[in-house]
Amino acid sequence: MAEPKLAKVVVSMGFYEFRRQLDYKCELYGSQLIVVDRWFPKF
């Protein structure tokens, strides 16, 4: 990960919890979280 502080937080809490919190925050603020497959083609 490019951002060292973010990487440290994600590793310490685990990816599932990080994703769960993103889902919650997006729902709270009316945002849309788009989760793509790991092998989604890059443009």
C-alpha positions in Angstrom: 0.0 0.0 0.0 1.3 3.4 -0.9 0.0 5.3 2.2 2.0 3.9 5.2 -0.4 5.2 8.0 -3.4 3.7 6.2 -1.6 0.4 5.6 -0.7 0.2 9.3 -4.4 0.7 10.3 -5.7 -1.8 7.8 -3.2 -4.5 8.8 -3.9 -4.0 12.5 -7.7 -4.2 12.2 -8.0 -6.7 9.3 -9.5 -6.2 5.9 -13.0 -7.5 6.8 -13.4 -4.9 9.6 -12.0 -2.2 7.4 -14.5 -3.1 4.6 -17.3 -3.3 7.2 -16.6 0.2 8.4 -16.4 1.6 4.9 -19.9 0.1 4.2 -21.2 1.7 7.4 -19.7 5.1 6.7 -20.9 5.1 3.1 -24.4 4.3 4.2 -24.3 7.0 6.9 -23.2 9.7 4.5 -25.2 8.6 1.5 -22.1 7.6 -0.5 -21.7 4.6 -2.8 -19.0 2.0 -2.2 -18.0 0.1 -5.3 -16.2 -3.1 -4.6 -14.6 -4.7 -7.6 -13.0 -8.1 -8.1 -9.3 -8.5 -7.5 -8.8 -9.2 -11.2 -11.0 -6.3 -12.5 -9.3 -5.0 -15.6 -7.4 -1.7 -15.2 -7.8 1.0 -17.7 
